[in-house]
Structures are given as structure tokens and as C-alpha cells.
């Protein structure tokens, strides 16, 4: 249930906090006081998209927060736990949403930033809002199917059909793709064979380009290298002042010193170590000196090889590895084309088998829908009888169609409000008042199957007269054992059924208009209902009638 709602800087509301109770919560007040503004703020909190003009004038942002009890709502708790928002022992969630004047929105659940999509999804687990204009959803055929599937507890079956349909469509798309390949198979085979031949003829090796660039650098600078290496070799070994001769002389000197002073033995050993390293360097330089040569032919070969690699890179990839992978993919495509007739034949066979299974599943779902439709129709007619529409006939028309993600059904609500009239689509028959009563009848019938704990009705009594209002109020009250109901109404007969009654007021303070809300106790309720009865005037007769309404509602 919704325990507390806090609204700041939303439209006419500066700062209000409402503590709701279980049962039927009624909001009343003068026209334009801001009753529906409160419901609008709650819609914002639950993830509905709104424009920034709801932010109160001279405020940088508006803020709406709501504390909900989730005890016993296992599906919601599981979803929140999967997203790391609550622990298994948490019994409450705190929603908060901020909306800036620039239109930027921030959403939080239990202090954790969440996306608007998550906020909206979690909100759907908790609250179902039927506003002044949301009865138009009843005219939407997809919404009618949703209602049937919710009522018949068929959403799981529909999800299964949807999943099977998705797999089937994936397979048919693959079939179409293969058929398209078949249409220009010869051209593709020729292209893939050319690409594969060009790559294979190159006989590329990973790391080859780096080696070639190193060879090019050496070959292109061979004369310079030859001069440098001769000078280095001479300084190391090849002349009378070479490092090798000097090291030998220094070594002999240190050996003599060590014979006189033992402390020089350590340095003599170190010099011998350096001497061995020097000999390794001399050997390496000597070997390099022998192999360095100016080889124009080899240089030309390296240049040609590098140019070939650059050409292939321009066509097939940024690196040799990518070119090799491209070749492997071209080979795979060739194999696919070679095997495409067999593959296509198998895919068609598999798709046909999947379609048969899909249709069987969709037929089973359709059968369940027809059963649920009859049960819903009977229940709605029974409820409408108590809402002064006793002659109304209601049915769910289900016809077959090609298989789709929702099954094989086209579904439509039909109604005949008057004796002798043909059944026609709901949108073409029902008046505003009739639609409100039909919606309430549907909500009443769905209540037992609907797990959403909070039901909100924003002036569902539109178009309904006082004669039906008492019945409608009792119906709303009847939803309460399994739900918390919050209802905005302008009819005193409905207000009389309140377990908790709130009055919404609008006042002017200086140059600003403010909406406020207060919880009414016994005599305050009498005064408010008397005002509603007297068209704003609280006469003794109106007060007496108000007490009678409250007393009769309690029976």
C-alpha cells in the first residue's frame, strides 16, 4: 500500500505530505482545488512522462516521493532483489523523482539512482491509476487483450507464445536471407573466390610486416651501417688502441696490484667479468660486419612485399591478422553458399515444424482466452446490473488471425446497453458515464485476479448521477479487502463510503495560489459532504442528509 506521499513545488502545490490508510481513501474539494493535481504528481512519481511546465513557478525543480509497503508482494520483491535495490527482509520501498525546470529527471528507489524505465516497471507492480481520461484505454484493442490475459492469468502463456514467435521469425528471416543469397549466388561466389585466392596467394604470416620493416630499415641503410660497424669494430678490436688491448693491459696492471695489495683482487675479478662481456660484443660486431652488404635485389623484394601487404590492408583489414580473419570469413561464406541448398531445405523444414508447434501453443492460448472471455463477460454483466445497467449485454469477440506475437486471436469488447440493439464495439456505443461504470465493473471483476495492491480512481464518477453513485461507492468499497483504493470524487454519495476522507483546498497567499490537503474527522466529514450536497452551502438540511449518507454507507 501507499503509506505516505510528499509533493514539493508541483503545479499549485508548494509542500504537502499525505499519510494514506488501508481501505477506501477519498479526496474531495472544490472544483479546481487541485485534487487531480495530486494524482498527476503520483503519476510523475510512478514514471509517467510529463513536461517541465508542471514545476511550480519560481522553483528550479519539483520533487515527489512516496513510501510503499511491499510486504507480501513476492513478484516485486524478486524483481527489486535481482536489480540490487532491496534485500529479502525489506518491507518498504521509497520512491523519489526530481524534475527540473529544464526537463531533466532523476529517479530513485531506496536512495539508489534508477532509470525511468525501472521506476515505471516497479510502479506497475504497485499502482494502477484510472484517471479521468484513461477509460479511453478500454477502446484500445491491445489493452482489451491485456485485460483478458490478466483476468485469465494467461500472461505466462502469452509470453511463451511470444518467445516461440520470436524464434520462428528469426528462422524465417534467416530463410529469406539465404534465398536472397541464392539469387545472386554466382556473383558472390566469384567475389569470395577472388578475395580468398588473393589472400591465400600472399601467404601472409602474423608478425611478418614488422620483420619486413626491420629488414627494409637495415637494407636501405646498409652503406651507413657498414661504415659505422667498421669503425666500431676497429675501436673494439682492430687497431693498436682498441678497447680489447687496453682491457688486457689494465687487467695485467690490476693483477700486479692484487699481488701487492689483496684489496685489488675484487676489482681484478670485476674487470675480468667486463672483459668477457666485451668479448661477446666484439664477436657480435664481427659477425654482423661479415653479413652486412648492400643488396639492391633483396631491398627491392622487401619493398614489393610491403607494398603487397599495404594493398591487402586497404581492402581487407588494418593488420595482417585482420586480413587472415577476413580470408577465413570469406571461406566460411563460400562454404555456406556451397551448402546453401541443403541448409535452406533444412531451415524451411525446421521453420515449418516450429510454426506447427507455435500454432498449437497459440490455439491452446486462444481456447483459454475464450473461456476467460465468457467468464469476464458474465461477471461484468452482473456488476453492471448493480450499476443501473441491468439490460446491458457484454461479450468478448474473439476471431482467428494469422499467428503473431500475441497468438492467433483478434479480440474486441462488444456491448449493447439497450434492449433490442445489436452488439457493437465499446468505442461506438458507450457514453462517458457508461464507460466509467463499465471500467469499474471490469476493475471489480479483475480485482480477485489482479495483484496490483493500490487502485486509484480519478473522478471515475464522471457522467454518473446521484442514483447510481451510492451503488458505485459500495463497489469501490468492495474492492478494499484486497486493495488499497484512493478515489477523487465530486459525488457525496461516494464520499460517504470513505474509510479515510481528505479535503483538498486552494487558497491565495499574497500573489501566490497554494493547494493544501487535510484529513477530515467525524464532524469535518459531515461539513464537507454537506457542502457537496448543497452546492457549496452548508444548510441544516444538507448536514442532516450528510449524516444519513455516512450512516447508510457504514451499513
Buried (B, 14 or more C-beta within 10 A) or exposed (E): BBBEBBBBBBBBBBEBEBEBBBBBBBBBBBEEBBBBBBBBBBBBBBBBEBEBEBBBEEBEBBBBBBBBBBEEBEEBBEBBEEBEBBEEEBEEBBBBBBBBBEEEBBBBBBEBEBEBEBBBBBBEBBBBBBBBEBBEBBBEBEBBBBBBBBBBEBEEBBEBBBEBBEBBBEBBEBBEEBEEBBEEBEEBBEBBEEBBEBBEEBEBEEEBBEEBEEBBEBBEEBEEBBEEBBEBBEBBBBEEEBBBEEBEEBBEEBBEBBEEEEEBBEEBEEBEEEBEEBBEEBEEBBEBBEEBEEEEEBBEBBBEBBEBBEEBBEEBBEEBEEBBEBBEBBBEBBEBBEEBEEBBEEBBEBBEEBBEEBBEBBBBBBEBBBEBBEBBBEBBBBBBBBBBBEBBBBBBBBEEEEBBBBBBBBBBBBBBBEEEEEEBBBBEBBEEBBBBBBBBBBBBBBBEEBBBBBBBBBBBBBBBEEEBBBBBBBBBBBBBEEBBBBBBBBBBBBBBBBBBBBBBEBEEEEEEBBBBBBBBEEEEBBBBBBBBBBEEEBEEEBBEBBBEBBEEBEE
